[in-house]
Amino acid sequence: MIPLQPLVNNFLLNYHLGHVLLFTFAVTTLGALPLKSQRVLAINLTVFGLIFAIAPFSTMTAPYILFGLVLIVIGPILWTMAE
């Protein structure tokens, strides 16, 4: 039997919460694009902006939190522009 714990730990130690949230944001955005709905995309941007902004600062670096603030601004603008 192959011990997987050292292999998994060595892989996961290189990532933090910011990376996980960014990956999840990218996947959900790509999943929402086929719907061709600006409102769904606006909700996605706003929700992930809030998640990025209220995530603990000690678990990720400042650019991720600033990215969240930008998403919080862009999301409602996109919602307003949607038909």
PDB file of N, CA, C and O in Angstrom:
ATOM      1  N   MET A   1       0.849  -1.181   0.000  1.00  0.00           N
ATOM      2  CA  MET A   1       0.000   0.000   0.000  1.00  0.00           C
ATOM      3  C   MET A   1       0.894   1.243   0.000  1.00  0.00           C
ATOM      4  O   MET A   1       1.873   1.316   0.742  1.00  0.00           O
ATOM      5  N   ILE A   2       0.546   2.206  -0.834  1.00  0.00           N
ATOM      6  CA  ILE A   2       1.337   3.426  -0.971  1.00  0.00           C
ATOM      7  C   ILE A   2       0.843   4.449   0.054  1.00  0.00           C
ATOM      8  O   ILE A   2      -0.353   4.736   0.115  1.00  0.00           O
ATOM      9  N   PRO A   3       1.752   4.996   0.854  1.00  0.00           N
ATOM     10  CA  PRO A   3       1.322   6.038   1.804  1.00  0.00           C
ATOM     11  C   PRO A   3       1.054   7.347   1.052  1.00  0.00           C
ATOM     12  O   PRO A   3       1.973   7.962   0.511  1.00  0.00           O
ATOM     13  N   LEU A   4      -0.195   7.753   1.027  1.00  0.00           N
ATOM     14  CA  LEU A   4      -0.585   8.944   0.275  1.00  0.00           C
ATOM     15  C   LEU A   4      -0.509  10.227   1.085  1.00  0.00           C
ATOM     16  O   LEU A   4      -0.498  11.316   0.511  1.00  0.00           O
ATOM     17  N   GLN A   5      -0.457  10.122   2.385  1.00  0.00           N
ATOM     18  CA  GLN A   5      -0.479  11.330   3.206  1.00  0.00           C
ATOM     19  C   GLN A   5       0.694  12.265   2.909  1.00  0.00           C
ATOM     20  O   GLN A   5       0.459  13.463   2.749  1.00  0.00           O
ATOM     21  N   PRO A   6       1.942  11.794   2.825  1.00  0.00           N
ATOM     22  CA  PRO A   6       3.026  12.732   2.500  1.00  0.00           C
ATOM     23  C   PRO A   6       2.868  13.347   1.110  1.00  0.00           C
ATOM     24  O   PRO A   6       3.193  14.516   0.905  1.00  0.00           O
ATOM     25  N   LEU A   7       2.374  12.568   0.168  1.00  0.00           N
ATOM     26  CA  LEU A   7       2.178  13.082  -1.185  1.00  0.00           C
ATOM     27  C   LEU A   7       1.113  14.175  -1.210  1.00  0.00           C
ATOM     28  O   LEU A   7       1.309  15.223  -1.825  1.00  0.00           O
ATOM     29  N   VAL A   8       0.005  13.932  -0.551  1.00  0.00           N
ATOM     30  CA  VAL A   8      -1.081  14.916  -0.509  1.00  0.00           C
ATOM     31  C   VAL A   8      -0.650  16.151   0.279  1.00  0.00           C
ATOM     32  O   VAL A   8      -0.933  17.275  -0.136  1.00  0.00           O
ATOM     33  N   ASN A   9       0.022  15.961   1.393  1.00  0.00           N
ATOM     34  CA  ASN A   9       0.468  17.100   2.199  1.00  0.00           C
ATOM     35  C   ASN A   9       1.455  17.964   1.438  1.00  0.00           C
ATOM     36  O   ASN A   9       1.369  19.191   1.497  1.00  0.00           O
ATOM     37  N   ASN A  10       2.383  17.357   0.728  1.00  0.00           N
ATOM     38  CA  ASN A  10       3.355  18.137  -0.042  1.00  0.00           C
ATOM     39  C   ASN A  10       2.672  18.926  -1.151  1.00  0.00           C
ATOM     40  O   ASN A  10       3.112  20.024  -1.492  1.00  0.00           O
ATOM     41  N   PHE A  11       1.614  18.381  -1.710  1.00  0.00           N
ATOM     42  CA  PHE A  11       0.882  19.088  -2.758  1.00  0.00           C
ATOM     43  C   PHE A  11       0.051  20.230  -2.175  1.00  0.00           C
ATOM     44  O   PHE A  11       0.065  21.336  -2.716  1.00  0.00           O
ATOM     45  N   LEU A  12      -0.667  19.982  -1.086  1.00  0.00           N
ATOM     46  CA  LEU A  12      -1.597  20.968  -0.542  1.00  0.00           C
ATOM     47  C   LEU A  12      -0.926  22.079   0.256  1.00  0.00           C
ATOM     48  O   LEU A  12      -1.523  23.142   0.426  1.00  0.00           O
ATOM     49  N   LEU A  13       0.271  21.876   0.743  1.00  0.00           N
ATOM     50  CA  LEU A  13       0.935  22.910   1.533  1.00  0.00           C
ATOM     51  C   LEU A  13       1.299  24.133   0.699  1.00  0.00           C
ATOM     52  O   LEU A  13       1.583  25.193   1.255  1.00  0.00           O
ATOM     53  N   ASN A  14       1.296  24.004  -0.622  1.00  0.00           N
ATOM     54  CA  ASN A  14       1.649  25.127  -1.483  1.00  0.00           C
ATOM     55  C   ASN A  14       0.478  26.081  -1.720  1.00  0.00           C
ATOM     56  O   ASN A  14       0.664  27.135  -2.328  1.00  0.00           O
ATOM     57  N   TYR A  15      -0.711  25.735  -1.257  1.00  0.00           N
ATOM     58  CA  TYR A  15      -1.903  26.530  -1.534  1.00  0.00           C
ATOM     59  C   TYR A  15      -2.532  27.037  -0.239  1.00  0.00           C
ATOM     60  O   TYR A  15      -2.378  26.428   0.820  1.00  0.00           O
ATOM     61  N   HIS A  16      -3.250  28.174  -0.342  1.00  0.00           N
ATOM     62  CA  HIS A  16      -3.973  28.703   0.809  1.00  0.00           C
ATOM     63  C   HIS A  16      -5.408  29.018   0.398  1.00  0.00           C
ATOM     64  O   HIS A  16      -5.803  28.746  -0.736  1.00  0.00           O
ATOM     65  N   LEU A  17      -6.170  29.577   1.292  1.00  0.00           N
ATOM     66  CA  LEU A  17      -7.595  29.812   1.068  1.00  0.00           C
ATOM     67  C   LEU A  17      -7.846  30.693  -0.155  1.00  0.00           C
ATOM     68  O   LEU A  17      -8.830  30.496  -0.867  1.00  0.00           O
ATOM     69  N   GLY A  18      -6.980  31.645  -0.398  1.00  0.00           N
ATOM     70  CA  GLY A  18      -7.142  32.518  -1.558  1.00  0.00           C
ATOM     71  C   GLY A  18      -7.098  31.748  -2.864  1.00  0.00           C
ATOM     72  O   GLY A  18      -7.883  32.011  -3.775  1.00  0.00           O
ATOM     73  N   HIS A  19      -6.187  30.803  -2.953  1.00  0.00           N
ATOM     74  CA  HIS A  19      -6.101  29.980  -4.159  1.00  0.00           C
ATOM     75  C   HIS A  19      -7.361  29.142  -4.348  1.00  0.00           C
ATOM     76  O   HIS A  19      -7.872  29.020  -5.461  1.00  0.00           O
ATOM     77  N   VAL A  20      -7.851  28.574  -3.269  1.00  0.00           N
ATOM     78  CA  VAL A  20      -9.056  27.733  -3.344  1.00  0.00           C
ATOM     79  C   VAL A  20     -10.261  28.570  -3.759  1.00  0.00           C
ATOM     80  O   VAL A  20     -11.046  28.145  -4.607  1.00  0.00           O
ATOM     81  N   LEU A  21     -10.416  29.748  -3.173  1.00  0.00           N
ATOM     82  CA  LEU A  21     -11.542  30.611  -3.532  1.00  0.00           C
ATOM     83  C   LEU A  21     -11.435  31.096  -4.971  1.00  0.00           C
ATOM     84  O   LEU A  21     -12.445  31.174  -5.671  1.00  0.00           O
ATOM     85  N   LEU A  22     -10.231  31.422  -5.421  1.00  0.00           N
ATOM     86  CA  LEU A  22     -10.044  31.874  -6.795  1.00  0.00           C
ATOM     87  C   LEU A  22     -10.376  30.758  -7.783  1.00  0.00           C
ATOM     88  O   LEU A  22     -11.004  31.009  -8.812  1.00  0.00           O
ATOM     89  N   PHE A  23      -9.960  29.535  -7.478  1.00  0.00           N
ATOM     90  CA  PHE A  23     -10.281  28.392  -8.334  1.00  0.00           C
ATOM     91  C   PHE A  23     -11.793  28.155  -8.368  1.00  0.00           C
ATOM     92  O   PHE A  23     -12.360  27.915  -9.434  1.00  0.00           O
ATOM     93  N   THR A  24     -12.440  28.221  -7.212  1.00  0.00           N
ATOM     94  CA  THR A  24     -13.888  28.019  -7.147  1.00  0.00           C
ATOM     95  C   THR A  24     -14.626  29.125  -7.897  1.00  0.00           C
ATOM     96  O   THR A  24     -15.619  28.861  -8.575  1.00  0.00           O
ATOM     97  N   PHE A  25     -14.144  30.362  -7.777  1.00  0.00           N
ATOM     98  CA  PHE A  25     -14.739  31.480  -8.508  1.00  0.00           C
ATOM     99  C   PHE A  25     -14.629  31.258 -10.013  1.00  0.00           C
ATOM    100  O   PHE A  25     -15.592  31.480 -10.747  1.00  0.00           O
ATOM    101  N   ALA A  26     -13.463  30.823 -10.473  1.00  0.00           N
ATOM    102  CA  ALA A  26     -13.274  30.581 -11.907  1.00  0.00           C
ATOM    103  C   ALA A  26     -14.190  29.465 -12.405  1.00  0.00           C
ATOM    104  O   ALA A  26     -14.779  29.578 -13.480  1.00  0.00           O
ATOM    105  N   VAL A  27     -14.312  28.395 -11.632  1.00  0.00           N
ATOM    106  CA  VAL A  27     -15.157  27.272 -12.050  1.00  0.00           C
ATOM    107  C   VAL A  27     -16.630  27.681 -12.092  1.00  0.00           C
ATOM    108  O   VAL A  27     -17.337  27.334 -13.038  1.00  0.00           O
ATOM    109  N   THR A  28     -17.098  28.409 -11.087  1.00  0.00           N
ATOM    110  CA  THR A  28     -18.509  28.808 -11.089  1.00  0.00           C
ATOM    111  C   THR A  28     -18.798  29.844 -12.172  1.00  0.00           C
ATOM    112  O   THR A  28     -19.890  29.856 -12.740  1.00  0.00           O
ATOM    113  N   THR A  29     -17.838  30.707 -12.460  1.00  0.00           N
ATOM    114  CA  THR A  29     -18.030  31.677 -13.535  1.00  0.00           C
ATOM    115  C   THR A  29     -18.093  30.970 -14.880  1.00  0.00           C
ATOM    116  O   THR A  29     -18.945  31.289 -15.710  1.00  0.00           O
ATOM    117  N   LEU A  30     -17.205  30.019 -15.101  1.00  0.00           N
ATOM    118  CA  LEU A  30     -17.257  29.245 -16.344  1.00  0.00           C
ATOM    119  C   LEU A  30     -18.545  28.431 -16.427  1.00  0.00           C
ATOM    120  O   LEU A  30     -19.078  28.230 -17.519  1.00  0.00           O
ATOM    121  N   GLY A  31     -19.044  27.966 -15.300  1.00  0.00           N
ATOM    122  CA  GLY A  31     -20.306  27.234 -15.281  1.00  0.00           C
ATOM    123  C   GLY A  31     -21.508  28.121 -15.555  1.00  0.00           C
ATOM    124  O   GLY A  31     -22.525  27.647 -16.063  1.00  0.00           O
ATOM    125  N   ALA A  32     -21.403  29.403 -15.225  1.00  0.00           N
ATOM    126  CA  ALA A  32     -22.523  30.327 -15.434  1.00  0.00           C
ATOM    127  C   ALA A  32     -22.531  30.915 -16.843  1.00  0.00           C
ATOM    128  O   ALA A  32     -23.570  31.394 -17.298  1.00  0.00           O
ATOM    129  N   LEU A  33     -21.414  30.891 -17.531  1.00  0.00           N
ATOM    130  CA  LEU A  33     -21.349  31.492 -18.864  1.00  0.00           C
ATOM    131  C   LEU A  33     -22.293  30.849 -19.880  1.00  0.00           C
ATOM    132  O   LEU A  33     -22.895  31.582 -20.665  1.00  0.00           O
ATOM    133  N   PRO A  34     -22.457  29.528 -19.912  1.00  0.00           N
ATOM    134  CA  PRO A  34     -23.396  28.958 -20.895  1.00  0.00           C
ATOM    135  C   PRO A  34     -24.849  29.386 -20.685  1.00  0.00           C
ATOM    136  O   PRO A  34     -25.659  29.276 -21.605  1.00  0.00           O
ATOM    137  N   LEU A  35     -25.182  29.863 -19.513  1.00  0.00           N
ATOM    138  CA  LEU A  35     -26.548  30.329 -19.269  1.00  0.00           C
ATOM    139  C   LEU A  35     -26.841  31.644 -19.985  1.00  0.00           C
ATOM    140  O   LEU A  35     -28.003  31.982 -20.210  1.00  0.00           O
ATOM    141  N   LYS A  36     -25.799  32.383 -20.343  1.00  0.00           N
ATOM    142  CA  LYS A  36     -25.903  33.667 -21.050  1.00  0.00           C
ATOM    143  C   LYS A  36     -26.804  34.652 -20.307  1.00  0.00           C
ATOM    144  O   LYS A  36     -27.573  35.391 -20.921  1.00  0.00           O
ATOM    145  N   SER A  37     -26.698  34.652 -18.993  1.00  0.00           N
ATOM    146  CA  SER A  37     -27.499  35.545 -18.170  1.00  0.00           C
ATOM    147  C   SER A  37     -26.560  36.487 -17.416  1.00  0.00           C
ATOM    148  O   SER A  37     -25.728  36.053 -16.619  1.00  0.00           O
ATOM    149  N   GLN A  38     -26.711  37.774 -17.683  1.00  0.00           N
ATOM    150  CA  GLN A  38     -25.878  38.750 -16.987  1.00  0.00           C
ATOM    151  C   GLN A  38     -26.228  38.817 -15.507  1.00  0.00           C
ATOM    152  O   GLN A  38     -25.367  39.106 -14.675  1.00  0.00           O
ATOM    153  N   ARG A  39     -27.464  38.557 -15.181  1.00  0.00           N
ATOM    154  CA  ARG A  39     -27.865  38.618 -13.768  1.00  0.00           C
ATOM    155  C   ARG A  39     -27.251  37.483 -12.962  1.00  0.00           C
ATOM    156  O   ARG A  39     -26.834  37.690 -11.823  1.00  0.00           O
ATOM    157  N   VAL A  40     -27.191  36.295 -13.534  1.00  0.00           N
ATOM    158  CA  VAL A  40     -26.547  35.174 -12.836  1.00  0.00           C
ATOM    159  C   VAL A  40     -25.071  35.478 -12.643  1.00  0.00           C
ATOM    160  O   VAL A  40     -24.516  35.213 -11.577  1.00  0.00           O
ATOM    161  N   LEU A  41     -24.431  36.032 -13.668  1.00  0.00           N
ATOM    162  CA  LEU A  41     -23.021  36.400 -13.555  1.00  0.00           C
ATOM    163  C   LEU A  41     -22.831  37.508 -12.519  1.00  0.00           C
ATOM    164  O   LEU A  41     -21.848  37.499 -11.777  1.00  0.00           O
ATOM    165  N   ALA A  42     -23.759  38.457 -12.464  1.00  0.00           N
ATOM    166  CA  ALA A  42     -23.673  39.537 -11.479  1.00  0.00           C
ATOM    167  C   ALA A  42     -23.815  39.000 -10.060  1.00  0.00           C
ATOM    168  O   ALA A  42     -23.097  39.431  -9.157  1.00  0.00           O
ATOM    169  N   ILE A  43     -24.735  38.064  -9.861  1.00  0.00           N
ATOM    170  CA  ILE A  43     -24.890  37.454  -8.535  1.00  0.00           C
ATOM    171  C   ILE A  43     -23.624  36.701  -8.153  1.00  0.00           C
ATOM    172  O   ILE A  43     -23.169  36.776  -7.012  1.00  0.00           O
ATOM    173  N   ASN A  44     -23.058  35.974  -9.114  1.00  0.00           N
ATOM    174  CA  ASN A  44     -21.829  35.224  -8.868  1.00  0.00           C
ATOM    175  C   ASN A  44     -20.690  36.169  -8.467  1.00  0.00           C
ATOM    176  O   ASN A  44     -19.967  35.900  -7.507  1.00  0.00           O
ATOM    177  N   LEU A  45     -20.536  37.261  -9.194  1.00  0.00           N
ATOM    178  CA  LEU A  45     -19.479  38.224  -8.876  1.00  0.00           C
ATOM    179  C   LEU A  45     -19.681  38.831  -7.489  1.00  0.00           C
ATOM    180  O   LEU A  45     -18.731  38.947  -6.714  1.00  0.00           O
ATOM    181  N   THR A  46     -20.903  39.211  -7.181  1.00  0.00           N
ATOM    182  CA  THR A  46     -21.176  39.848  -5.896  1.00  0.00           C
ATOM    183  C   THR A  46     -20.966  38.886  -4.734  1.00  0.00           C
ATOM    184  O   THR A  46     -20.359  39.248  -3.726  1.00  0.00           O
ATOM    185  N   VAL A  47     -21.464  37.670  -4.871  1.00  0.00           N
ATOM    186  CA  VAL A  47     -21.326  36.694  -3.780  1.00  0.00           C
ATOM    187  C   VAL A  47     -19.861  36.358  -3.544  1.00  0.00           C
ATOM    188  O   VAL A  47     -19.414  36.311  -2.398  1.00  0.00           O
ATOM    189  N   PHE A  48     -19.110  36.125  -4.611  1.00  0.00           N
ATOM    190  CA  PHE A  48     -17.700  35.824  -4.409  1.00  0.00           C
ATOM    191  C   PHE A  48     -16.925  37.048  -3.930  1.00  0.00           C
ATOM    192  O   PHE A  48     -15.932  36.909  -3.216  1.00  0.00           O
ATOM    193  N   GLY A  49     -17.365  38.239  -4.312  1.00  0.00           N
ATOM    194  CA  GLY A  49     -16.747  39.440  -3.766  1.00  0.00           C
ATOM    195  C   GLY A  49     -16.922  39.518  -2.258  1.00  0.00           C
ATOM    196  O   GLY A  49     -15.990  39.862  -1.531  1.00  0.00           O
ATOM    197  N   LEU A  50     -18.129  39.194  -1.793  1.00  0.00           N
ATOM    198  CA  LEU A  50     -18.374  39.178  -0.347  1.00  0.00           C
ATOM    199  C   LEU A  50     -17.548  38.098   0.344  1.00  0.00           C
ATOM    200  O   LEU A  50     -16.998  38.324   1.422  1.00  0.00           O
ATOM    201  N   ILE A  51     -17.462  36.924  -0.279  1.00  0.00           N
ATOM    202  CA  ILE A  51     -16.676  35.838   0.323  1.00  0.00           C
ATOM    203  C   ILE A  51     -15.208  36.228   0.405  1.00  0.00           C
ATOM    204  O   ILE A  51     -14.563  36.008   1.431  1.00  0.00           O
ATOM    205  N   PHE A  52     -14.672  36.808  -0.670  1.00  0.00           N
ATOM    206  CA  PHE A  52     -13.273  37.241  -0.647  1.00  0.00           C
ATOM    207  C   PHE A  52     -13.057  38.336   0.396  1.00  0.00           C
ATOM    208  O   PHE A  52     -12.029  38.349   1.074  1.00  0.00           O
ATOM    209  N   ALA A  53     -14.015  39.253   0.529  1.00  0.00           N
ATOM    210  CA  ALA A  53     -13.832  40.385   1.435  1.00  0.00           C
ATOM    211  C   ALA A  53     -13.930  39.987   2.904  1.00  0.00           C
ATOM    212  O   ALA A  53     -13.225  40.557   3.736  1.00  0.00           O
ATOM    213  N   ILE A  54     -14.790  39.018   3.246  1.00  0.00           N
ATOM    214  CA  ILE A  54     -14.961  38.680   4.659  1.00  0.00           C
ATOM    215  C   ILE A  54     -14.152  37.461   5.087  1.00  0.00           C
ATOM    216  O   ILE A  54     -14.225  37.041   6.242  1.00  0.00           O
ATOM    217  N   ALA A  55     -13.384  36.892   4.162  1.00  0.00           N
ATOM    218  CA  ALA A  55     -12.522  35.770   4.543  1.00  0.00           C
ATOM    219  C   ALA A  55     -11.438  36.277   5.497  1.00  0.00           C
ATOM    220  O   ALA A  55     -11.016  37.428   5.392  1.00  0.00           O
ATOM    221  N   PRO A  56     -10.994  35.450   6.405  1.00  0.00           N
ATOM    222  CA  PRO A  56      -9.969  35.882   7.360  1.00  0.00           C
ATOM    223  C   PRO A  56      -8.694  36.348   6.662  1.00  0.00           C
ATOM    224  O   PRO A  56      -8.182  35.679   5.764  1.00  0.00           O
ATOM    225  N   PHE A  57      -8.199  37.494   7.085  1.00  0.00           N
ATOM    226  CA  PHE A  57      -7.016  38.083   6.452  1.00  0.00           C
ATOM    227  C   PHE A  57      -5.778  37.220   6.661  1.00  0.00           C
ATOM    228  O   PHE A  57      -4.865  37.237   5.836  1.00  0.00           O
ATOM    229  N   SER A  58      -5.742  36.474   7.745  1.00  0.00           N
ATOM    230  CA  SER A  58      -4.553  35.668   8.041  1.00  0.00           C
ATOM    231  C   SER A  58      -4.437  34.440   7.143  1.00  0.00           C
ATOM    232  O   SER A  58      -3.366  33.837   7.068  1.00  0.00           O
ATOM    233  N   THR A  59      -5.524  34.056   6.459  1.00  0.00           N
ATOM    234  CA  THR A  59      -5.476  32.856   5.631  1.00  0.00           C
ATOM    235  C   THR A  59      -5.157  33.142   4.171  1.00  0.00           C
ATOM    236  O   THR A  59      -4.959  32.206   3.397  1.00  0.00           O
ATOM    237  N   MET A  60      -5.102  34.411   3.772  1.00  0.00           N
ATOM    238  CA  MET A  60      -4.746  34.749   2.398  1.00  0.00           C
ATOM    239  C   MET A  60      -4.158  36.146   2.362  1.00  0.00           C
ATOM    240  O   MET A  60      -4.256  36.895   3.333  1.00  0.00           O
ATOM    241  N   THR A  61      -3.547  36.493   1.241  1.00  0.00           N
ATOM    242  CA  THR A  61      -2.841  37.766   1.138  1.00  0.00           C
ATOM    243  C   THR A  61      -3.798  38.896   0.740  1.00  0.00           C
ATOM    244  O   THR A  61      -4.948  38.660   0.369  1.00  0.00           O
ATOM    245  N   ALA A  62      -3.296  40.109   0.829  1.00  0.00           N
ATOM    246  CA  ALA A  62      -4.111  41.299   0.591  1.00  0.00           C
ATOM    247  C   ALA A  62      -4.683  41.403  -0.825  1.00  0.00           C
ATOM    248  O   ALA A  62      -5.817  41.862  -0.963  1.00  0.00           O
ATOM    249  N   PRO A  63      -3.973  41.006  -1.884  1.00  0.00           N
ATOM    250  CA  PRO A  63      -4.577  41.140  -3.222  1.00  0.00           C
ATOM    251  C   PRO A  63      -5.896  40.390  -3.389  1.00  0.00           C
ATOM    252  O   PRO A  63      -6.756  40.824  -4.154  1.00  0.00           O
ATOM    253  N   TYR A  64      -6.066  39.287  -2.696  1.00  0.00           N
ATOM    254  CA  TYR A  64      -7.325  38.545  -2.796  1.00  0.00           C
ATOM    255  C   TYR A  64      -8.468  39.327  -2.154  1.00  0.00           C
ATOM    256  O   TYR A  64      -9.592  39.302  -2.657  1.00  0.00           O
ATOM    257  N   ILE A  65      -8.202  40.006  -1.073  1.00  0.00           N
ATOM    258  CA  ILE A  65      -9.232  40.807  -0.414  1.00  0.00           C
ATOM    259  C   ILE A  65      -9.569  42.033  -1.266  1.00  0.00           C
ATOM    260  O   ILE A  65     -10.733  42.421  -1.362  1.00  0.00           O
ATOM    261  N   LEU A  66      -8.559  42.637  -1.879  1.00  0.00           N
ATOM    262  CA  LEU A  66      -8.816  43.756  -2.778  1.00  0.00           C
ATOM    263  C   LEU A  66      -9.590  43.297  -4.011  1.00  0.00           C
ATOM    264  O   LEU A  66     -10.448  44.022  -4.515  1.00  0.00           O
ATOM    265  N   PHE A  67      -9.289  42.104  -4.491  1.00  0.00           N
ATOM    266  CA  PHE A  67     -10.043  41.523  -5.604  1.00  0.00           C
ATOM    267  C   PHE A  67     -11.510  41.362  -5.212  1.00  0.00           C
ATOM    268  O   PHE A  67     -12.401  41.590  -6.030  1.00  0.00           O
ATOM    269  N   GLY A  68     -11.759  40.974  -3.975  1.00  0.00           N
ATOM    270  CA  GLY A  68     -13.127  40.856  -3.482  1.00  0.00           C
ATOM    271  C   GLY A  68     -13.847  42.192  -3.474  1.00  0.00           C
ATOM    272  O   GLY A  68     -15.024  42.268  -3.827  1.00  0.00           O
ATOM    273  N   LEU A  69     -13.150  43.241  -3.075  1.00  0.00           N
ATOM    274  CA  LEU A  69     -13.768  44.569  -3.073  1.00  0.00           C
ATOM    275  C   LEU A  69     -14.101  45.024  -4.489  1.00  0.00           C
ATOM    276  O   LEU A  69     -15.135  45.653  -4.715  1.00  0.00           O
ATOM    277  N   VAL A  70     -13.231  44.710  -5.437  1.00  0.00           N
ATOM    278  CA  VAL A  70     -13.503  45.048  -6.838  1.00  0.00           C
ATOM    279  C   VAL A  70     -14.728  44.285  -7.336  1.00  0.00           C
ATOM    280  O   VAL A  70     -15.568  44.849  -8.038  1.00  0.00           O
ATOM    281  N   LEU A  71     -14.834  43.014  -6.979  1.00  0.00           N
ATOM    282  CA  LEU A  71     -15.994  42.223  -7.394  1.00  0.00           C
ATOM    283  C   LEU A  71     -17.283  42.756  -6.776  1.00  0.00           C
ATOM    284  O   LEU A  71     -18.338  42.724  -7.411  1.00  0.00           O
ATOM    285  N   ILE A  72     -17.200  43.248  -5.538  1.00  0.00           N
ATOM    286  CA  ILE A  72     -18.381  43.822  -4.882  1.00  0.00           C
ATOM    287  C   ILE A  72     -18.860  45.062  -5.637  1.00  0.00           C
ATOM    288  O   ILE A  72     -20.060  45.333  -5.671  1.00  0.00           O
ATOM    289  N   VAL A  73     -17.950  45.809  -6.236  1.00  0.00           N
ATOM    290  CA  VAL A  73     -18.331  46.996  -7.005  1.00  0.00           C
ATOM    291  C   VAL A  73     -18.852  46.610  -8.390  1.00  0.00           C
ATOM    292  O   VAL A  73     -19.846  47.168  -8.853  1.00  0.00           O
ATOM    293  N   ILE A  74     -18.191  45.663  -9.050  1.00  0.00           N
ATOM    294  CA  ILE A  74     -18.550  45.302 -10.423  1.00  0.00           C
ATOM    295  C   ILE A  74     -19.874  44.531 -10.482  1.00  0.00           C
ATOM    296  O   ILE A  74     -20.647  44.712 -11.422  1.00  0.00           O
ATOM    297  N   GLY A  75     -20.143  43.677  -9.493  1.00  0.00           N
ATOM    298  CA  GLY A  75     -21.356  42.863  -9.505  1.00  0.00           C
ATOM    299  C   GLY A  75     -22.645  43.666  -9.611  1.00  0.00           C
ATOM    300  O   GLY A  75     -23.443  43.404 -10.511  1.00  0.00           O
ATOM    301  N   PRO A  76     -22.881  44.639  -8.725  1.00  0.00           N
ATOM    302  CA  PRO A  76     -24.116  45.436  -8.840  1.00  0.00           C
ATOM    303  C   PRO A  76     -24.184  46.279 -10.116  1.00  0.00           C
ATOM    304  O   PRO A  76     -25.270  46.530 -10.637  1.00  0.00           O
ATOM    305  N   ILE A  77     -23.029  46.715 -10.617  1.00  0.00           N
ATOM    306  CA  ILE A  77     -23.031  47.467 -11.880  1.00  0.00           C
ATOM    307  C   ILE A  77     -23.504  46.567 -13.014  1.00  0.00           C
ATOM    308  O   ILE A  77     -24.303  46.984 -13.853  1.00  0.00           O
ATOM    309  N   LEU A  78     -23.010  45.334 -13.037  1.00  0.00           N
ATOM    310  CA  LEU A  78     -23.434  44.381 -14.063  1.00  0.00           C
ATOM    311  C   LEU A  78     -24.915  44.041 -13.909  1.00  0.00           C
ATOM    312  O   LEU A  78     -25.617  43.877 -14.906  1.00  0.00           O
ATOM    313  N   TRP A  79     -25.395  43.935 -12.673  1.00  0.00           N
ATOM    314  CA  TRP A  79     -26.823  43.657 -12.426  1.00  0.00           C
ATOM    315  C   TRP A  79     -27.682  44.795 -12.979  1.00  0.00           C
ATOM    316  O   TRP A  79     -28.731  44.552 -13.575  1.00  0.00           O
ATOM    317  N   THR A  80     -27.236  46.033 -12.780  1.00  0.00           N
ATOM    318  CA  THR A  80     -27.986  47.196 -13.245  1.00  0.00           C
ATOM    319  C   THR A  80     -28.005  47.269 -14.770  1.00  0.00           C
ATOM    320  O   THR A  80     -29.007  47.669 -15.362  1.00  0.00           O
ATOM    321  N   MET A  81     -26.912  46.887 -15.397  1.00  0.00           N
ATOM    322  CA  MET A  81     -26.822  46.948 -16.857  1.00  0.00           C
ATOM    323  C   MET A  81     -27.537  45.788 -17.544  1.00  0.00           C
ATOM    324  O   MET A  81     -27.776  45.848 -18.750  1.00  0.00           O
ATOM    325  N   ALA A  82     -27.880  44.740 -16.810  1.00  0.00           N
ATOM    326  CA  ALA A  82     -28.544  43.576 -17.414  1.00  0.00           C
ATOM    327  C   ALA A  82     -29.963  43.937 -17.841  1.00  0.00           C
ATOM    328  O   ALA A  82     -30.643  44.730 -17.191  1.00  0.00           O
ATOM    329  N   GLU A  83     -30.376  43.355 -18.913  1.00  0.00           N
ATOM    330  CA  GLU A  83     -31.728  43.634 -19.420  1.00  0.00           C
ATOM    331  C   GLU A  83     -32.738  42.684 -18.829  1.00  0.00           C
ATOM    332  O   GLU A  83     -33.926  42.772 -19.142  1.00  0.00           O
TER     333      GLU A  83
END
